[in-house]
Amino acid sequence: MTEAKLSTFSAPKGTYDLIPPDSETFLAVREAIAAPLRSAGYGYIETPVFEDVKLFSRGVGESTDIVTKEMYSLTTKGGDELALRPEGTASVLRAALQANLHRVGNLPVKLWYSGSYYRYEKPQAGRYRQFSQVGAEAIGAEDPALDAELIILAVDAYRSLGLKNFRLLLNSLGDRECRPVYRAALQDFLRGLDLDEDTLRRAEINPLRVLDDKRESVQKQLTGAPLMRDHLCEDCKAYHEQVRELLTAAGVAFEDDPKLVRGLDYYTRTTFEFVHDGLGSQSAVGGGGRYDGLSEMIGGPALPSVGWALGVDRTVLALKAEGVETAVPARTQVFAVPLGEQARQVLFGLVTEARRAGVAADIAFGGKGLKGAMKSADRSGARWAVVAGERDLADGVVQLKDLTTGDQTPVAVTALVTTLKEKLS
Ligand code: AMP
C-alpha cells in the first residue's frame, strides 16, 4: 500500500472542493431547483464566468458592497478589464440582449441557469468566495403573475427537496416614480442619526442599504425610519397587492418585511428573500426581485424583468441542518470481481455490455485480489457481484453473488446481462 501523501497545495481561501458523497447532494439540489423551472417553460442558458467589468460596475445606479469591495476584477494581457461574475442576472440579461431574444411576441423570455459566482468576501460558514447558484430570469414583462410564478417555483423546489424551515420575506421597493421621493425622505432621516462615517457615506450613496445594517446599534436608531411601503405610489401598491394575493392563493406563506433591501442596486418593486433559521448569520438561502431598469442601465431597451437566484451551497447546509436526506441517485447495481488476467478481459467486456444495456455496473481495477475486490464491491453499494476465475470461464459461467444474502449461483456468460436485467427490473 502506498502512504497517503498530502499535496503541497490546498483549495484557495474561501473555496472548497465538492467531493463524494456531498457532491451528490449538490447535484440533487441543482436538479430539484431546475426541474420546476424546466416544466414552467424556462430555457437553459450558460454565460461566461467572466465579463466586461463595466457590466457589473455600470457607473450608473447606486454603489453596492458587491461591486465596490467584493468583485474579482482583472486586466488581461490584452488590456481588457474583466471581472469574475459576482451574480447571474446582469450576464443573463446581457446575453439575452446580445442574442436578440427579446423580440416582440417573444416576451417574456424565460431563462434559467446554474453555475459558480465569485465574491471577495470574508469567508465563514455558509459564505464563500466561490459559491454556486441556480437562477431564473423572466425578461420583458410587467405582470404580477410572473413575480408570483417565480416565487412559487422556488418554494416548490425547496419543498420537493423536503426542506421545511424556510421563510419567505417580501417587500416592494417602489419604482422610478415613488422611490426617489422615499429615498430623499429616508436620507433626511438618516442624516439626523448618530452614525459612523462609513454608514453616513452609505446613507448618501445608497440610503436603502442602511436599513439592512445588521448591527444592533444601527437598528435601534432606525426605529421610526420612513418605510417604502408608506411611500408606494398607487401603481406600485396595486402591483404588490396582486403579487401577495397570487401567493396566498397558491398556498405560499410570506412575511412582509418593510426593511428588506438586498445587496444589488437594480431592484424595483417586488423584492424577496428566502431565509432558513438553521444557518446562523448567513441565513439567506435565496433571493431576488424585479429589476425593471437594469436593461436600460446596460444599454438595452426598456425590459421590465424579474428573477431570483438560490444558493446551492446554503441549500445543502439547510438540508443538513434539518437532517433531510436527499434521494440518493442511481448507484452501482453490479460489481465485477475478476480473478486472474483472462477473467479481467472477459468481465471487462461483460461490464461494458451491461452498461450499454442500462445496468449500472463497475469492476475492480488495479489487479486487486479476491478480498480487496469484494471489499470494493461492498463499498460500491451494488446488490450483485459477478465473480469469475479461470475455472468458471472454462465452464462458460460466472458466479452471480447476491451481496445482501451471500447466495451465489453460476450463470452462463452468454446469459449474464439478460439475467441481470431481469433481476433488477
Ligand atoms: P444574492 O445574489 O446576494 O442575492 O445571492 C443569492 C443567494 O446566493 C443567497 O441567498 C445565498 O444563498 C447565495 N450566496 C450569495 N453569496 C454567497 C456566498 N458568498 N457564499 C455562499 N452563498 C452565497
Residues whose N, C-alpha, C, O or C-beta is under 5 A from the ligand:
A	BS01	AMP	E87 R119 E121 G126 R127 Y128 F131 G263 A284 V285 G286 G287 A309 L310 G311 D313 R314
